[in-house]
Amino acid sequence: GGGGDGDAGDLDRLLADLAFVCQLCARYCQFVGQRPLPCPGGQGWVPPPVPAVGPSKSPPVSGSAATTLFQYLAEHSGYYAALEAHSLRLSVRSAAARSLPVEILDGVCAPSVVEDAFALSRDAVRRCASTLNRLALGVVGMAIADVWSCDGGREDRGPESVCSVLERNKDLGTKQSFNYPQPDVTNSISALAPKPKKPDAMKTFASAFLSALDGDMFHEPVRNAQTLDGASRSAVTAAALDHAPVLFEHEAEDLRLSICALNGIANAAAACEALVDEFGAATDEMYAEDAALAPFSAQEEMGRHAGGYGALLCGAAVGVVSAWCGGPLVDPTRALDFSLRRFCVPVVQKFVQQECYDIDGEAFEHLEKDDVIDAKYVLPIRKSFLVQAIQEGKCDTNVSLELVKALSAVLSAIFFDTILSEGKIFSEWGALLLSKQTRTLQHFLCDLITESRSRQGTAHSGDCGVPDTAPIRAAFARWDLLVTILELERPGDWAAFRYHAAPDEEVPPPLSTEDVRRIMMLRTDFHAEAIEAACRKSGDGPLPSL
């Protein structure tokens, strides 16, 4: 298999000629009233009886001639099916060796191997369908299913599998099968930034000055709300985000290739779904007379592979978010130095840690302003290099959805865990502030998805984007319950919101009664006796998301 484009063209013409000969023989067999062999080889096949001669009948075909015709058709169908399957594997392997990022939509790039493999598979299905041979379609169909298989390990799939190419090809930024390491925030700058050949006095002074700012930037949370007004908090916020992180050229290339690989996985899932339709159109014609035989294994395999690529995309998106947005700090007391400010998740975590919710109405008027909330919880995310790539339209719509869904899950966990682990105290005004922060952050993340859909022209009339943003809101299920409990006027009102619900795979595990008790204890005006009475009344059933 080292032929060039000329050899590939000759092989393609040969396959087209073989398919035409098979179709011609099959049509002739139908014309004389006989059915083609159900499988190449013809073992155990008995020729049908010769049609009787009549005034309106075609001339009879002798038994030996009919047998020869069917054997000829079976032989050539077998040659064609084997050659088509072999050619497909060789062509996909060649496409993988020459794979490069190509633009599949305006500004959206994906590995060319996915587009090439889809075109090769589609042409093979259509060419095979023209032969009217069921088993030939089955042989070629299973070869196509093998090419797109995402089951098992790389050794099981083989080198010509599109999935293996996406995982193996380091030029597409897959980073070892998308097993992205957690960012080492302790030395991320030293690992990513080019080291200067010799120290510069001005840079040394700037570094020391930034370190001094970092040391004072995030202090311990203030429990007394009156000691820090809205203007002071805004000043702290502005100082925290004064120095935007810098994306070096090699980092920008890594990000571009990572997004390209994610787009390739999403494109592969869409290709598998399109091939399911191609198989359906081919089998509809072949099985028109006996629909009971219509189930086709290759078609079912392609549908399963489409789901497999979807699961692969979900896991890969989690890794990319971890690599480019960071994760929760292992040591919550660590100062937010310059290296940590490259990741939006630690920045948001620090703001949650320093936020004070034991406030009165006057403090609430300052803290609930849109510019204050945006500067703390939206601006760090908006400045993330990964989020900027989504906003610039570099991600496929499904890729954007999985990335934002993974980011939403991390942010929701940070708010939920930080509030409970630090035992933050809430007044009624503080609960309203948390609710406003929650809505602001959710709206920003959902807007990322709706804007992506609108930009790529995938929105349909009558579709308000609810199916796309539903996974984002599902990631905030536990956080929404926490906010709902804190906003209660009295603990006993929880019984009016609580109801038994069937478990949902898309919703995180429900809150336990102990979680509800811990959340209610955070309200300064909730009495312990009322909390215990409300928890006893609610029981231990599952708690729904609201």
DOGU-966732 format. One record per residue (C-alpha): chain; residue in one letter; residue number from 1; x, y, z. Coordinates in nm, 4 decimals. Each point is the difference from the previous one (the first is absolute). Example, Ala and Ser with C-alpha at 12.3 -4.5 7.8 and 13.67 -1.06 7.14 Angstrom:
% residues 2
unit|code|pos|px|py|pz
A|a|1|1.2300|-0.4500|0.7800
A|s|2|0.1370|0.3440|-0.0660
***
This chain:
% residues 546
unit|code|pos|px|py|pz
A|g|1|0.0000|0.0000|0.0000
A|g|2|0.2430|0.2735|-0.0926
A|g|3|-0.1774|0.1155|-0.3138
A|g|4|-0.0610|0.3601|-0.0807
A|d|5|-0.3049|0.1890|-0.1151
A|g|6|0.0134|-0.1718|-0.3379
A|d|7|-0.0200|-0.3450|0.1569
A|a|8|-0.2884|0.1133|0.2205
A|g|9|-0.1843|0.1322|-0.3024
A|d|10|0.0535|-0.3269|-0.1904
A|l|11|-0.1284|-0.1996|0.2983
A|d|12|-0.3030|0.2239|0.0287
A|r|13|-0.0823|-0.0496|-0.3680
A|l|14|0.0449|-0.3757|0.0379
A|l|15|-0.2422|-0.0062|0.2924
A|a|16|-0.2514|0.2023|-0.1983
A|d|17|0.0296|-0.2435|-0.2931
A|l|18|-0.0426|-0.3034|0.2262
A|a|19|-0.3015|0.1556|0.1682
A|f|20|-0.1533|0.0743|-0.3417
A|v|21|0.0543|-0.3571|-0.1205
A|c|22|-0.1590|-0.1371|0.3183
A|q|23|-0.2939|0.2347|-0.0398
A|l|24|-0.0411|-0.0958|-0.3656
A|c|25|-0.0070|-0.3721|0.0831
A|a|26|-0.2389|0.0538|0.2886
A|r|27|-0.2369|0.2031|-0.2175
A|y|28|0.0043|-0.2671|-0.2690
A|c|29|-0.0771|-0.2708|0.2549
A|q|30|-0.2959|0.2057|0.1155
A|f|31|-0.1092|0.0474|-0.3602
A|v|32|-0.0148|-0.3742|-0.0710
A|g|33|-0.1921|-0.0556|0.3229
A|q|34|0.2772|-0.1406|0.2190
A|r|35|0.1524|0.1402|0.3141
A|p|36|0.3761|0.0485|0.0392
A|l|37|0.1951|-0.2153|0.2375
A|p|38|-0.0458|0.1095|0.3600
A|c|39|0.3749|-0.0228|0.0581
A|p|40|0.3207|-0.0226|-0.2044
A|g|41|0.1340|-0.3530|-0.0283
A|g|42|-0.3338|-0.1678|-0.0469
A|q|43|0.0538|-0.2959|0.2328
A|g|44|-0.3218|-0.1935|0.0307
A|w|45|-0.1759|0.2161|-0.2572
A|v|46|-0.2557|-0.1641|-0.2262
A|p|47|-0.0985|0.1892|-0.3165
A|p|48|-0.3688|0.0896|-0.0163
A|p|49|-0.2164|-0.1693|-0.2613
A|v|50|0.0160|0.1315|-0.3541
A|p|51|-0.2993|0.2209|-0.0715
A|a|52|-0.2631|-0.1499|-0.2256
A|v|53|-0.0294|0.1097|-0.3574
A|g|54|-0.3065|0.1960|-0.0948
A|p|55|-0.1119|0.2608|-0.2454
A|s|56|0.0799|0.2801|0.2447
A|k|57|0.3024|-0.1655|0.1607
A|s|58|0.3653|0.0714|-0.0687
A|p|59|0.1957|-0.2680|-0.1811
A|p|60|0.1044|-0.2765|0.2403
A|v|61|0.3508|-0.0289|0.1347
A|s|62|0.1394|-0.3501|0.0170
A|g|63|0.0831|-0.1458|0.3402
A|s|64|0.3722|-0.0148|-0.0705
A|a|65|0.0005|0.3565|-0.1303
A|a|66|-0.1889|0.1226|0.3069
A|t|67|0.2434|-0.1816|0.2257
A|t|68|0.2958|0.1523|-0.1809
A|l|69|-0.1499|0.3475|0.0214
A|f|70|-0.0633|-0.0264|0.3721
A|q|71|0.3450|-0.1425|0.0651
A|y|72|0.1515|0.2824|-0.2008
A|l|73|-0.1971|0.2541|0.2029
A|a|74|0.0946|-0.1643|0.3296
A|e|75|0.3670|-0.0131|-0.0936
A|h|76|0.0207|0.3620|-0.1075
A|s|77|-0.2034|0.1186|0.2998
A|g|78|0.2484|-0.1738|0.2266
A|y|79|0.2941|0.1563|-0.1822
A|y|80|-0.1633|0.3412|0.0173
A|a|81|-0.0872|-0.0186|0.3731
A|a|82|0.3491|-0.1144|0.0991
A|l|83|0.1691|0.2612|-0.2182
A|e|84|-0.2307|0.2789|0.1214
A|a|85|0.0671|-0.0822|0.3666
A|h|86|0.3759|-0.0238|-0.0573
A|s|87|0.0056|0.3229|-0.1992
A|l|88|-0.1911|0.1804|0.2738
A|r|89|0.2491|-0.1001|0.2670
A|l|90|0.2984|0.0978|-0.2134
A|s|91|-0.1560|0.3334|-0.0956
A|v|92|-0.0843|0.0893|0.3605
A|r|93|0.3513|-0.0929|0.1084
A|s|94|0.1421|0.2225|-0.2739
A|a|95|-0.2331|0.2832|0.1045
A|a|96|0.1157|-0.0382|0.3586
A|a|97|0.3652|0.0307|-0.1026
A|r|98|-0.0738|0.3284|-0.1797
A|s|99|-0.2468|0.1371|0.2548
A|l|100|0.0116|0.3748|0.0604
A|p|101|-0.2371|0.2491|0.1610
A|v|102|-0.2584|0.1186|-0.2512
A|e|103|-0.2822|0.2507|0.0337
A|i|104|-0.3350|-0.1822|0.0099
A|l|105|-0.2029|0.3079|0.0952
A|d|106|0.0763|0.3690|0.0094
A|g|107|0.2885|0.0183|0.2499
A|v|108|-0.0459|-0.3624|0.1203
A|c|109|0.2877|-0.2378|-0.0781
A|a|110|0.0102|-0.3795|0.0313
A|p|111|0.2421|-0.2764|-0.1069
A|s|112|-0.0339|-0.0721|-0.3705
A|v|113|-0.0007|-0.3763|0.0636
A|v|114|-0.3592|0.0221|0.1256
A|e|115|-0.1272|0.1760|-0.3131
A|d|116|0.1999|-0.2332|-0.2261
A|a|117|-0.1138|-0.3165|0.1785
A|f|118|-0.3622|0.1109|-0.0180
A|a|119|0.0208|0.0716|-0.3750
A|l|120|0.1665|-0.3376|-0.0605
A|s|121|-0.2566|-0.1845|0.2119
A|r|122|-0.2959|0.1775|-0.1572
A|d|123|0.1231|-0.0743|-0.3527
A|a|124|0.0599|-0.3640|0.0918
A|v|125|-0.3544|-0.0389|0.1349
A|r|126|-0.1592|0.1603|-0.3063
A|r|127|0.2144|-0.1991|-0.2407
A|c|128|-0.0718|-0.3221|0.1848
A|a|129|-0.3721|0.0732|0.0096
A|s|130|-0.0012|0.0238|-0.3797
A|t|131|0.1009|-0.3681|-0.0242
A|l|132|-0.3313|-0.1085|0.1622
A|n|133|0.1961|-0.2659|0.1892
A|r|134|-0.0876|-0.0251|0.3671
A|l|135|0.3013|-0.1895|0.1198
A|a|136|0.2360|0.2275|-0.1909
A|l|137|-0.1567|0.2919|0.1865
A|g|138|0.0419|-0.1942|0.3233
A|v|139|0.3704|-0.0671|-0.0622
A|v|140|0.0721|0.3600|-0.0957
A|g|141|-0.2196|0.1253|0.2838
A|m|142|0.1960|-0.1896|0.2621
A|a|143|0.3255|0.1356|-0.1466
A|i|144|-0.1412|0.3515|0.0343
A|a|145|-0.1071|-0.0746|0.3580
A|d|146|0.3546|-0.1207|0.0775
A|v|147|0.1485|0.3181|-0.1449
A|w|148|-0.2171|0.2156|0.2286
A|s|149|0.0154|-0.2265|0.3055
A|c|150|0.0721|0.1662|0.3334
A|d|151|-0.0285|-0.3157|0.2139
A|g|152|0.2809|-0.1492|0.2061
A|g|153|0.3615|0.1118|-0.0126
A|r|154|0.2104|0.1134|-0.2916
A|e|155|0.1286|-0.3531|-0.0598
A|d|156|-0.3566|-0.1294|-0.0334
A|r|157|-0.1037|0.2705|-0.2441
A|g|158|0.3003|-0.0184|-0.2289
A|p|159|0.2044|0.2773|-0.1598
A|e|160|-0.2607|0.0838|-0.2659
A|s|161|-0.2716|0.0908|0.2512
A|v|162|-0.0971|0.3670|-0.0070
A|c|163|-0.0195|-0.0016|0.3793
A|s|164|0.3543|-0.1358|0.0280
A|v|165|0.1215|0.2722|-0.2322
A|l|166|-0.1656|0.2715|0.2088
A|e|167|0.1585|-0.1366|0.3165
A|r|168|0.3390|-0.0832|-0.1451
A|n|169|0.0762|0.2945|-0.2240
A|k|170|0.1988|0.2364|0.2212
A|d|171|-0.0029|0.2665|-0.2707
A|l|172|-0.3700|0.0527|0.0728
A|g|173|0.0573|0.0768|0.3681
A|t|174|-0.1529|-0.3160|0.1423
A|k|175|0.2568|-0.0116|0.2802
A|q|176|0.0079|-0.3736|0.0639
A|s|177|-0.3567|-0.1113|-0.0593
A|f|178|-0.1458|0.3156|0.1532
A|n|179|0.1228|-0.0988|0.3468
A|y|180|0.0811|0.3599|0.0808
A|p|181|0.1966|0.0382|0.3246
A|q|182|-0.1252|0.2258|0.2729
A|p|183|0.1791|0.3325|-0.0323
A|d|184|0.3044|0.0202|0.2241
A|v|185|-0.0677|0.3508|0.1219
A|t|186|0.3142|0.0033|0.2125
A|n|187|0.2289|0.0176|-0.3014
A|s|188|-0.2338|0.0588|-0.2938
A|i|189|0.1651|0.3269|-0.0987
A|s|190|0.3503|-0.1440|0.0110
A|a|191|-0.1178|-0.2894|-0.2172
A|l|192|-0.1929|0.2081|-0.2536
A|a|193|0.1895|0.3263|-0.0262
A|p|194|0.3355|0.0210|-0.1788
A|k|195|0.2832|0.0556|0.2456
A|p|196|0.2099|0.3151|-0.0570
A|k|197|0.3655|-0.0466|-0.0727
A|k|198|0.0994|0.2408|0.2774
A|p|199|-0.1967|0.1888|0.2635
A|d|200|-0.1255|0.3456|-0.0694
A|a|201|-0.0053|0.2492|0.2865
A|m|202|-0.3247|0.1602|-0.1111
A|k|203|-0.1709|-0.3372|-0.0340
A|t|204|0.1274|-0.1026|0.3424
A|f|205|-0.1468|0.3117|0.1547
A|a|206|-0.3325|-0.0549|-0.1809
A|s|207|-0.0103|-0.3591|0.1189
A|a|208|0.0633|0.1042|0.3594
A|f|209|-0.2644|0.2698|-0.0239
A|l|210|-0.2579|-0.2451|-0.1353
A|s|211|0.0860|-0.2477|0.2735
A|a|212|-0.0591|0.2686|0.2597
A|l|213|-0.3372|0.0739|-0.1537
A|d|214|-0.0828|-0.3711|-0.0059
A|g|215|0.0812|-0.0340|0.3671
A|d|216|-0.2462|0.2723|0.1027
A|m|217|-0.2584|-0.0619|-0.2676
A|f|218|-0.2058|-0.2687|0.1671
A|h|219|-0.0238|0.0239|0.3743
A|e|220|-0.2074|-0.2030|0.2415
A|p|221|-0.3791|0.0365|-0.0359
A|v|222|-0.1482|0.2841|0.1999
A|r|223|-0.2908|-0.1106|0.2161
A|n|224|-0.1164|0.3506|0.0852
A|a|225|-0.1684|0.1344|-0.3109
A|q|226|0.0200|0.3608|0.1144
A|t|227|0.3814|0.0083|-0.0122
A|l|228|0.0159|-0.0329|-0.3764
A|d|229|-0.2329|0.2019|-0.2195
A|g|230|-0.0770|-0.0547|-0.3659
A|a|231|0.2605|0.2480|-0.1264
A|s|232|0.2768|-0.1676|0.1988
A|r|233|-0.0995|-0.3419|-0.1270
A|s|234|-0.0040|0.1312|-0.3563
A|a|235|0.3510|0.1361|0.0495
A|v|236|0.1201|-0.3400|0.1230
A|t|237|-0.1645|-0.1650|-0.2981
A|a|238|0.1585|0.2424|-0.2461
A|a|239|0.3422|-0.0585|0.1524
A|a|240|-0.0437|-0.3744|-0.0262
A|l|241|-0.0651|0.0153|-0.3732
A|d|242|0.2266|0.2920|-0.0879
A|h|243|0.2629|-0.2218|-0.1638
A|a|244|-0.1543|-0.2244|-0.2659
A|p|245|0.1873|-0.3261|-0.0674
A|v|246|0.2065|-0.0193|-0.3171
A|l|247|-0.0407|-0.2791|-0.2551
A|f|248|0.3319|-0.0890|-0.1558
A|e|249|0.0201|-0.1026|-0.3643
A|h|250|0.0671|-0.3674|0.0688
A|e|251|-0.2866|-0.0062|0.2508
A|a|252|-0.2351|0.1523|-0.2572
A|e|253|0.0990|-0.2770|-0.2396
A|d|254|-0.0633|-0.2657|0.2659
A|l|255|-0.3436|0.1470|0.0677
A|r|256|-0.0820|0.0149|-0.3695
A|l|257|0.0990|-0.3639|-0.0508
A|s|258|-0.1911|-0.1126|0.3090
A|i|259|-0.3164|0.1692|-0.1239
A|c|260|0.0602|-0.1432|-0.3474
A|a|261|0.0162|-0.3511|0.1477
A|l|262|-0.3243|0.0562|0.1938
A|n|263|-0.1663|0.1252|-0.3180
A|g|264|0.1227|-0.3162|-0.1702
A|i|265|-0.1693|-0.2216|0.2586
A|a|266|-0.3252|0.1935|-0.0311
A|n|267|0.0252|-0.0171|-0.3791
A|a|268|0.0594|-0.3760|0.0210
A|a|269|-0.3189|-0.0435|0.2045
A|a|270|-0.1955|0.1977|-0.2613
A|a|271|0.1601|-0.2058|-0.2789
A|c|272|-0.1067|-0.3265|0.1639
A|e|273|-0.3576|0.1273|0.0266
A|a|274|0.0058|0.1003|-0.3677
A|l|275|0.1295|-0.3459|-0.0962
A|v|276|-0.2887|-0.1547|0.1919
A|d|277|-0.2328|0.1863|-0.2365
A|e|278|0.2050|-0.1137|-0.2998
A|f|279|-0.0321|-0.3627|0.1067
A|g|280|-0.3708|0.0525|0.0580
A|a|281|-0.0519|0.1337|-0.3521
A|a|282|0.1974|-0.2926|-0.1469
A|t|283|-0.1844|-0.2694|0.1917
A|d|284|-0.3436|0.1506|-0.0673
A|e|285|0.0380|-0.0789|-0.3695
A|m|286|0.1468|-0.3471|0.0509
A|y|287|-0.2501|-0.1115|0.2628
A|a|288|-0.3056|0.1607|-0.1543
A|e|289|-0.1585|-0.3382|-0.0782
A|d|290|0.0746|-0.1704|0.3327
A|a|291|0.0138|0.2697|0.2667
A|a|292|0.0350|-0.2610|0.2760
A|l|293|0.3678|-0.0357|-0.0942
A|a|294|0.0638|0.3746|0.0170
A|p|295|0.2034|0.0138|0.3282
A|f|296|0.3594|0.0491|-0.1069
A|s|297|0.2893|-0.0588|0.2383
A|a|298|0.2371|0.2563|-0.1551
A|q|299|-0.2656|0.2691|0.0296
A|e|300|-0.0475|-0.0818|0.3669
A|e|301|0.3766|0.0038|0.0525
A|m|302|0.0288|0.3474|-0.1497
A|g|303|-0.2727|0.1247|0.2312
A|r|304|0.1896|-0.1431|0.2954
A|h|305|0.3234|0.1600|-0.1184
A|a|306|-0.1737|0.3384|-0.0190
A|g|307|-0.0838|-0.0336|0.3690
A|g|308|0.3553|-0.1115|0.0736
A|y|309|0.1466|0.3121|-0.1591
A|g|310|-0.2451|0.2077|0.2012
A|a|311|0.1249|-0.1592|0.3225
A|l|312|0.3594|0.0500|-0.1126
A|l|313|-0.0698|0.3675|-0.0654
A|c|314|-0.1494|0.0418|0.3471
A|g|315|0.3068|-0.1474|0.1700
A|a|316|0.2419|0.1923|-0.2205
A|a|317|-0.1783|0.3286|0.0737
A|v|318|0.0428|-0.0560|0.3740
A|g|319|0.3740|-0.0430|-0.0548
A|v|320|0.0305|0.3135|-0.2111
A|v|321|-0.1889|0.2083|0.2568
A|s|322|0.2292|-0.1311|0.2721
A|a|323|0.3090|0.0869|-0.2060
A|w|324|-0.1057|0.3505|-0.1034
A|c|325|-0.2341|0.1157|0.2781
A|g|326|0.1594|-0.1761|0.2963
A|g|327|-0.1622|-0.1779|0.2890
A|p|328|-0.0771|0.0596|0.3675
A|l|329|0.3008|0.0889|0.2099
A|v|330|0.1364|-0.2881|0.2038
A|d|331|0.1053|0.2516|0.2655
A|p|332|-0.2841|0.2545|0.0331
A|t|333|0.2240|0.2326|0.2047
A|r|334|0.2534|0.0428|-0.2775
A|a|335|0.0393|0.3561|-0.1287
A|l|336|-0.1126|0.0696|-0.3541
A|d|337|0.3351|0.0640|-0.1673
A|f|338|0.0575|0.0826|-0.3648
A|s|339|0.0199|-0.3640|-0.1082
A|l|340|-0.3418|-0.0770|0.1474
A|r|341|-0.1580|0.2995|-0.1680
A|r|342|0.0516|-0.1751|-0.3332
A|f|343|-0.2900|-0.2276|0.0972
A|c|344|-0.3490|0.1377|0.0536
A|v|345|-0.1169|-0.2713|0.2412
A|p|346|0.2469|0.0834|0.2838
A|v|347|-0.0783|0.3697|-0.0458
A|v|348|-0.3730|-0.0601|0.0438
A|q|349|0.0700|-0.2286|0.2956
A|k|350|0.1963|0.2746|0.1742
A|f|351|-0.2795|0.2490|-0.0508
A|v|352|-0.2496|-0.2449|0.1481
A|q|353|0.2293|-0.0501|0.2986
A|q|354|0.0301|0.3719|0.0689
A|e|355|-0.3674|0.0786|-0.0582
A|c|356|-0.2009|0.1010|0.3057
A|y|357|-0.3706|-0.0851|0.0051
A|d|358|-0.0818|0.1199|0.3512
A|i|359|-0.1104|0.3407|-0.1305
A|d|360|-0.2798|0.2497|0.0422
A|g|361|-0.2099|0.1816|-0.2587
A|e|362|0.2435|0.2875|-0.0447
A|a|363|0.2914|-0.2310|-0.0770
A|f|364|-0.2212|-0.2022|-0.2323
A|e|365|-0.0716|0.3090|-0.2100
A|h|366|0.3717|0.0317|-0.0731
A|l|367|0.0840|-0.3684|-0.0459
A|e|368|-0.2923|-0.0954|-0.2238
A|k|369|0.0954|0.2470|-0.2716
A|d|370|0.0609|-0.1674|-0.3336
A|d|371|0.3477|0.1460|-0.0477
A|v|372|0.1146|-0.1291|0.3405
A|i|373|-0.1308|-0.3540|-0.0596
A|d|374|0.1291|-0.0064|-0.3567
A|a|375|0.3481|0.1090|0.1054
A|k|376|0.0240|-0.2753|0.2602
A|y|377|-0.1644|-0.3015|-0.1603
A|v|378|-0.0441|0.0692|-0.3732
A|l|379|0.3090|0.1965|-0.1019
A|p|380|0.2513|-0.2691|0.1119
A|i|381|-0.1902|-0.2566|-0.2062
A|r|382|-0.0331|0.2320|-0.2979
A|k|383|0.3779|0.0570|0.0052
A|s|384|0.0679|-0.3733|-0.0107
A|f|385|0.1751|-0.0954|-0.3222
A|l|386|-0.2330|-0.2964|-0.0468
A|v|387|-0.3152|0.2103|0.0471
A|q|388|0.1367|0.2592|-0.2408
A|a|389|0.0440|-0.2744|-0.2599
A|i|390|-0.3649|-0.0984|0.0491
A|q|391|-0.1134|0.3614|-0.0350
A|e|392|0.2084|0.0415|-0.3155
A|g|393|-0.1847|-0.2895|-0.1634
A|k|394|0.2930|-0.2429|-0.0182
A|c|395|-0.1972|-0.2882|0.1535
A|d|396|-0.2706|-0.2163|-0.1487
A|t|397|-0.3379|0.0505|0.1682
A|n|398|0.0139|-0.3394|0.1709
A|v|399|0.3567|0.0659|0.1114
A|s|400|-0.1033|0.3334|0.1494
A|l|401|-0.2844|-0.1708|0.1841
A|e|402|0.2262|-0.2678|0.1514
A|l|403|0.2679|0.2527|0.0987
A|v|404|-0.2474|0.2355|0.1656
A|k|405|-0.1745|-0.2921|0.1685
A|a|406|0.3307|-0.1206|0.1475
A|l|407|0.0895|0.3532|0.1128
A|s|408|-0.3451|0.0422|0.1566
A|a|409|0.0423|-0.3192|0.1999
A|v|410|0.3331|0.1229|0.1401
A|l|411|-0.1332|0.3452|0.0903
A|s|412|-0.3130|-0.1445|0.1613
A|a|413|0.2101|-0.2343|0.2125
A|i|414|0.2243|0.2882|0.1075
A|f|415|-0.2890|0.2124|0.1236
A|f|416|-0.1759|-0.2904|0.1679
A|d|417|0.3077|-0.1477|0.1705
A|t|418|0.1541|0.3321|0.1014
A|i|419|-0.3189|0.1286|0.1617
A|l|420|-0.0497|-0.3192|0.1997
A|s|421|0.3639|-0.0728|0.0851
A|e|422|0.0676|0.3520|0.1268
A|g|423|-0.3363|0.0274|0.1735
A|k|424|-0.0811|0.3389|-0.1493
A|i|425|-0.2627|0.1956|0.1905
A|f|426|-0.3039|0.1286|-0.1911
A|s|427|-0.2467|0.2692|0.0821
A|e|428|-0.3174|0.0308|-0.2029
A|w|429|0.1701|0.2680|-0.2090
A|g|430|0.3028|-0.2259|-0.0486
A|a|431|-0.2236|-0.2755|-0.1379
A|l|432|-0.1416|0.2482|-0.2506
A|l|433|0.3541|0.0992|-0.0995
A|l|434|0.0975|-0.3642|-0.0594
A|s|435|-0.3129|-0.0450|-0.2100
A|k|436|0.0923|0.3012|-0.2136
A|q|437|0.3557|-0.1295|-0.0453
A|t|438|-0.1353|-0.3418|-0.0986
A|r|439|-0.2347|0.1380|-0.2631
A|t|440|0.2686|0.2268|-0.1448
A|l|441|0.2490|-0.2833|-0.0390
A|q|442|-0.2591|-0.2400|-0.1423
A|h|443|-0.1202|0.2542|-0.2545
A|f|444|0.3550|0.0673|-0.1164
A|l|445|0.0754|-0.3702|-0.0477
A|c|446|-0.3302|-0.0660|-0.1776
A|d|447|0.0611|0.2977|-0.2277
A|l|448|0.3255|-0.1618|-0.1125
A|i|449|-0.2035|-0.2902|-0.1381
A|t|450|-0.2811|0.2004|-0.1594
A|e|451|0.2494|0.2338|-0.1658
A|s|452|0.1941|-0.2981|-0.1352
A|r|453|-0.3183|-0.1508|-0.1459
A|s|454|-0.1007|0.3310|-0.1532
A|r|455|0.3447|0.0612|-0.1458
A|q|456|0.0135|-0.3383|-0.1745
A|g|457|-0.3562|0.0271|-0.1281
A|t|458|-0.1280|-0.3109|0.1780
A|a|459|-0.2939|0.1649|0.1762
A|h|460|-0.3395|-0.1038|-0.1325
A|s|461|-0.3241|0.1933|0.0070
A|g|462|-0.1967|-0.0719|0.3121
A|d|463|0.3088|-0.1217|0.1864
A|c|464|0.0758|0.2312|0.2905
A|g|465|0.3260|-0.1739|0.0852
A|v|466|-0.1423|-0.1831|0.3014
A|p|467|0.1289|-0.3449|-0.1084
A|d|468|0.3491|0.1429|-0.0414
A|t|469|0.0147|0.1903|0.3290
A|a|470|-0.1768|-0.2676|0.2057
A|p|471|0.3275|-0.1902|0.0674
A|i|472|0.1567|0.3238|0.1231
A|r|473|-0.2796|0.0609|0.2472
A|a|474|0.0074|-0.3654|0.1051
A|a|475|0.3619|0.0480|0.1078
A|f|476|-0.1215|0.2631|0.2470
A|a|477|-0.2656|-0.2278|0.1518
A|r|478|0.1562|-0.0323|0.3469
A|w|479|0.1024|0.3656|0.0045
A|d|480|-0.3549|0.1039|-0.0911
A|l|481|-0.1351|-0.2092|0.2876
A|l|482|0.2446|0.1667|0.2383
A|v|483|-0.1137|0.3450|-0.1142
A|t|484|-0.3663|-0.1016|0.0304
A|i|485|0.0478|-0.1191|0.3577
A|l|486|0.1888|0.3145|0.1008
A|e|487|-0.2735|0.2209|-0.1484
A|l|488|-0.2750|-0.1597|0.2113
A|e|489|-0.1845|0.2358|0.2293
A|r|490|-0.0057|-0.2665|0.2730
A|p|491|0.1262|-0.3631|0.0209
A|g|492|-0.3517|-0.1394|-0.0002
A|d|493|-0.0556|0.1328|-0.3532
A|w|494|0.2337|-0.2677|-0.1333
A|a|495|-0.2823|-0.2545|0.0165
A|a|496|-0.1901|0.2027|-0.2625
A|f|497|0.2936|-0.0234|-0.2456
A|r|498|0.0969|-0.3588|0.0679
A|y|499|-0.1586|-0.2877|-0.1864
A|h|500|0.0980|-0.3532|-0.0982
A|a|501|0.1363|-0.0349|-0.3532
A|a|502|0.1322|-0.2845|-0.2087
A|p|503|0.3801|0.0045|-0.0445
A|d|504|0.1274|0.1565|-0.3200
A|e|505|0.3292|-0.0951|-0.1609
A|e|506|0.0602|0.3600|-0.1060
A|v|507|-0.0475|0.1401|0.3525
A|p|508|0.2737|-0.0277|0.2654
A|p|509|-0.0733|-0.2026|0.3145
A|p|510|-0.2688|0.1692|0.2119
A|l|511|0.0646|0.1665|0.3329
A|s|512|-0.0269|-0.2082|0.3113
A|t|513|-0.1855|0.1053|0.3103
A|e|514|0.3340|0.0694|0.1681
A|d|515|0.0964|0.2322|-0.2878
A|v|516|-0.3267|0.1873|0.0437
A|r|517|0.0652|0.0326|0.3727
A|r|518|0.3529|0.1336|-0.0582
A|i|519|-0.1254|0.2544|-0.2544
A|m|520|-0.2789|0.1241|0.2269
A|m|521|0.2469|0.0428|0.2855
A|l|522|0.1795|0.2632|-0.2091
A|r|523|-0.2902|0.2439|0.0317
A|t|524|0.0514|0.2269|0.2993
A|d|525|-0.3753|0.0395|0.0627
A|f|526|-0.0908|-0.3716|-0.0169
A|h|527|-0.0383|-0.1609|0.3436
A|a|528|0.1364|-0.3482|0.0632
A|e|529|-0.3346|-0.1317|0.1274
A|a|530|-0.1803|0.1139|-0.3159
A|i|531|0.2717|-0.1528|-0.2179
A|e|532|-0.0236|-0.3380|0.1748
A|a|533|-0.3788|0.0036|-0.0285
A|a|534|0.0192|0.0758|-0.3720
A|c|535|0.2554|-0.2790|-0.0591
A|r|536|-0.2085|-0.2534|0.1921
A|k|537|-0.3066|0.0958|-0.1983
A|s|538|0.1803|-0.0248|-0.3352
A|g|539|0.1230|-0.3572|0.0617
A|d|540|0.2710|-0.1751|-0.1994
A|g|541|-0.1488|-0.0204|-0.3523
A|p|542|0.1785|0.1307|-0.3100
A|l|543|0.0141|0.3758|-0.0421
A|p|544|-0.0618|0.1349|-0.3512
A|s|545|0.1744|0.2720|-0.1916
A|l|546|-0.2025|0.3156|-0.0471
***
